């Protein structure tokens, strides 16, 4: 993708991150389902990380690729604190687990608080 295309992608992903975080807050404040709150929270973080990577000319078609690139380029270098990576990994795991398992829905009271 061209540098201009990557800038456009970064702008799009930032907009998506803001919108999705807003949706997550509304769901949380209005007793939305834990599944929906986790899903929207994860995607807000995912879009923000995708925007950061796009601003550096990097993109990936897979969620695991985005997370791995983020860790390699920004966390391992010390530019971004490891706590942000841990939160992203935790959200990814919670979202994946809740999306793909049949039983034992997520209990928000058992999740870590930050």
HUVENZI-V373401 format. One record per pair of residues at least 4 apart in sequence whose ideal C-beta (glycine too) atoms are under 6 Angstrom apart, sorted by the first residue. I is the first residue (numbers start at 1). GAP is how many residues later the second one is. D is the distance in Angstrom with one decimal. If there is no record, write none. Layout:
i: [I/I]
gap: [GAP/GAP]
d: [D/D]
This chain:
i: [1/1/6/6/9/10/10/10/13/13/13/14/16/16/17/17/17/20/20/20/21/23/24/24/24/24/27/27/27/28/32/32/34/34/35/38/38/38/39/41/42/42/42/45/45/49/49/50/53/53/54/58/60/60/60/69/70/71/71/72/74/74/75/75/75/80/93/97/98]
gap: [4/5/48/51/45/41/44/45/34/37/38/37/4/31/27/30/31/20/23/24/23/17/13/16/17/20/5/9/10/9/4/5/72/74/63/56/57/60/56/50/4/49/53/43/46/17/21/16/5/16/5/11/5/6/9/4/4/4/14/4/5/6/5/7/10/4/4/4/8]
d: [4.1/5.4/5.0/5.2/4.3/4.7/3.9/4.5/4.7/4.4/3.6/4.5/5.9/4.2/5.2/3.8/4.1/5.4/4.8/4.2/3.8/4.8/5.9/3.7/4.6/5.8/2.9/5.1/4.8/5.1/4.7/5.4/4.6/4.5/5.2/5.0/5.4/5.9/5.7/5.8/6.0/4.1/4.1/5.2/5.6/5.9/4.7/5.6/4.2/5.5/5.9/5.4/3.1/4.8/5.9/5.8/5.7/4.6/5.4/5.5/4.7/4.3/5.4/5.7/4.4/5.3/5.9/5.7/4.9]
